Amino acid sequence: MLINCTTKGCLQQTEAKLNRDTGEVICDSCGNPISNITSFTKKALNSVGQVLRNQTKKAFQALCNQCKVHRELYIEGDKAYCKTCGSHVPISAAFLKGLKLHLSQEKE
């Protein structure tokens, strides 16, 4: 089913897929959620099998309270933030230390 993406910068007609965990419809081109999708369209996507499968999780992700999904993080000072929405994600001190080490190794 072809759906027009509503994300600024994308705005393409795409084979969107339903994320069963969050109930969001995701654009195949840019990977962002598409807004203003009716429940009928979501049920149609589910019935024809246009759903996200085998989402690979990356290391050092945490549950974002804003997005309600496990997301990658970035660090500013001694706090971790969601890469997608930018909201603060509370994590333990041990996880923060491991995340700092992981991010410093990624840059090299």
N, C-alpha and C positions, 0 to 999 in steps of 0.2 A: 504494500500500500504506500503510495507516494504522499508525503506530507511536506508542506513548506516550513522550513526552519524559521523561528522568530528571533533568533539571536542576531544582534547587530554584528555586522562583519561577515556573516555567513549568508543568511537569507536565500539558501538554495533549496530546490526541491529534492528531497532525499528519501531513501528507504529507511524510515525511522523505526526504532525498535523499542519495545516495552521492557522496562526494568521491573520485574515482578516483585522484587524486594521493596522498592520505594514507590512503585506505582507511577513513576515518571516515564515519559516518552523521550528517548534520547536520539539526537541527530547523529547519523552515521558520518557526516562530513566533519563537523566540528566537535562532537562529543558532549555538547551541552544539552541540558533539558529544554524541551520545547513546551512553551506555555499555551494555555487555552485549548487543551485537548479534552474532548468530552469523554465521559465514561463509556459511551457507545463505541467510540473509536478505539479506546483502550481494550475493550472486550473483543473487538474485531481483530486487532493486532495479536491478541493472545490466541484467538481461535485459529488464525492462519499461521501461527508459529513464528511471527516476527517478534521474538523476544531475545534479550541479551543472554548469552550462554558463556560459560567458562570464563568468568571475569577473573583474570589473574590479579592476585593481590601482591603488592610490592612490600618490601621490608619497611618497617618503621611507619606504619599507618596507624591512625587512631580514630575513634568514633567522634565525628564532629557533631556537637549539639545542635548546630544551626542546620546543617545539611542532612543529618540523621543517617549518614553513610560513613564508612571508613574512608578517610582521605589521607593524602600525603601531607606532611607538615613542613613548615619552615620555622626558623628561630629568629627572634629579635630580642636581644638582651637575654633574660633567663625565662622567657615564656615561649610557648609553642603556639603557632597559628595555622589554621587550615589554608592550604594553597588555593583552594577553589573560592571560598567566600571571605577569607581573611579574619574569621572570628577566632577568639581565644579558645584553645583546647587544653583543658586541665590534664596534665600528665604527671607521673611520679618523678622524683628527682633522679632515680636510677634510669628511667626511660629517657629523660632529658639528656643525661650524660651520654647514653648510648646513641641517641639521635645526633648529638653534636659531633661525636666521633664518626658516625656514618656519613654525615653531610660533609665533614672535612675531607674524608677519603674520596667522596664523589668528585670533589673539586679538583683533586690531583690528577 
